């Protein structure tokens, strides 16, 4: 394995339709109302819907206070057209020794099935391979959330299998379907 990790932290990234940037406390209202409090959005997540905007603000404070850490990655997904925060995407796990990062994402229901999530995920895959030097980018989803798997496939990630009882939601263990792409498979087409 060649190359080395060059952590950049949560830097500003753009796509054709999106801006991926650091969260601020001013994003609390949008995050709470657009996705974090919606049980339909959080149904397959490992966290519960936020009961109040205070929960959202507390989480944002943790994220914002972590931005000085070079290997901390958490972006708000904002539409260029409306400048509206519609979701979040970031690294949920990483391992520098084997140059691997796992990405997690969440997007508000009003923006489902419009290609925003795959656009953001594709941008992060490119960032982690070309800018950070990762060798493997992976993601997983609840087996019942087939749309999330379709996002991963659209980003040229390969299905690697189903791991049993590796996720916890409401004190119940659940399975996860894993997808990944390697640096050697990545092309900027």
Secondary structure, 3 states (H helix, E strand, C coil): CCCCCCCCCCCCEECCCEEEECCCHHHHHHHHHHHHCCHHHHCCCCCCCCCCHHHHHHHHHHHHHHCCCCCCCEEEEEECCCCCEEEEEEEEEEECCCCEEEEEEEECHHHCCCCHHHHHHHHHHHHHHHHHCCCEEEEEECCCCHHHHHHHHHCCCEEEEEEEEEEEECCEEEEEEEEEEEHHHCCCC
